[in-house]
């Protein structure tokens, strides 16, 4: 997943001119990138490709920020991340929900929940 995430970083810069890296501000830009991508009315195949690459990027951001790790959910047949404090996440599913169900599935809030344990209660309750 790390290589796919790094390819997403390179591809985003090349295709959109938007440079992203590995910090929290970069996670904050993901929802805007989703909206720009969806405005192009991508085909199902292109959307799936973006789910895979953006999900890998979102997961890798979380892994790097929390000293977590990638794993695999055999039941769901999907890559997962586990934060350093043991919270499990399915970043590809989250990106798919963001594409299909809109801003209520904020990728930035997902990231914040994973990397800021002291803010989880407020984030889960819908606060900032």
N, C-alpha and C positions, 0 to 999 in steps of 0.2 A: 504493500500500500504506500510505503514511503516514496518509492520511485514514481508511482502514479500521481501522488501529491506534488512532487517536484515538477513533473511534467505539466500539471495544471498551472503551477506558478509561471513557468516559462511560456506556456500557451496563452495564458491570460494577458501577459505583457505583450506578446507578439500580435495577438488578435484584436485586443481592445486598447492597447496603449496604457493600460492601468497596471502599474507595478504593485504587486502584493508580495508580502514576505511572511514572516512567522511570528508576528506579534498580535496583541489584542486589537489594535486598530485595524489590522488586516481582517480579523474576524468580523469587526464591525462593518466592513465593506461587503460582506457576503450577501446580505439581503438586497443591497442595491445591484450587485452583479446578477442576482437571480432575476430581478425585474427587467434589467436590460436584456438578459438572455431570452426571457419569455416574450418580450416585445417582438423578437424576431420570428415568432410563431414556428418554433422548431418542429421537425417531424418527430415521431415517437422514437425512432432509432437515434437521432441526434440528442434528444432529451435523455434517453437511457445512458448514452455515453457521458453526458454532462453529470448525471446523477453519480455515476461511478467515479469520475475524476474529482468533482467538487466534494463528494462524500469522503473520498480519500484525503483530500486537503483538509476538510473540517476535522476529520479524525486525527490526522497527523498534528494539526494545531493543538488539539487537546492532549495528545500523547506527549508532545514536546513541553507543553506548559505545566503538565502535572507529573512528569516523569512516569507516565503510564506505559501501557503496552497494547499492541494489537493482539487480537485473538480471533477465534472463529466460533460462531454459534452453529453447531452441526444440525440442530433441529430446524433452524430457519435458513440454513445454508447461506450465511451472511457473515461478513467481517464485522467484528465488534472492537470497541476500545474499552479498556479498563483504566480508570484514572489511578493515580498513585495512592488514593485513599479507598479504592475499591468500587467506585461507582461505575456501572456498566452503561455503555451507550452504543447505539446503532446509527452512526452518522449517515450512511447511505439512505436508510429509511427516512431519516429526518429531512434530507435534501428532497427526496421524492414527495414527502408531505408538503414541503414548502412550495414546490412546483405545482402540486395539484390542489392544495387547500389554501394557499396564500400566506400573507404576513402573520397570521395567528401562529404559524409555525416558524417563528424567527430563528434563523441559524445563529445569530449573535446571542440571543438569550440562551439557546442550547449550549453554546460555548461557555458563556458566563456561568451557567449552572454547573457545568463540569469542572471549571477551573477555580471557582471561588466558593469553597465549601461554607465559608462564613456568611454568604449571602443566599444560600439555597432556599431557605424558608421564604424570604421575601420574593425571590425570583419565581418560585413555584406558586406563590400567591398572586402573581401578576404585577408585583412592584418592581421598581428599578433598584 
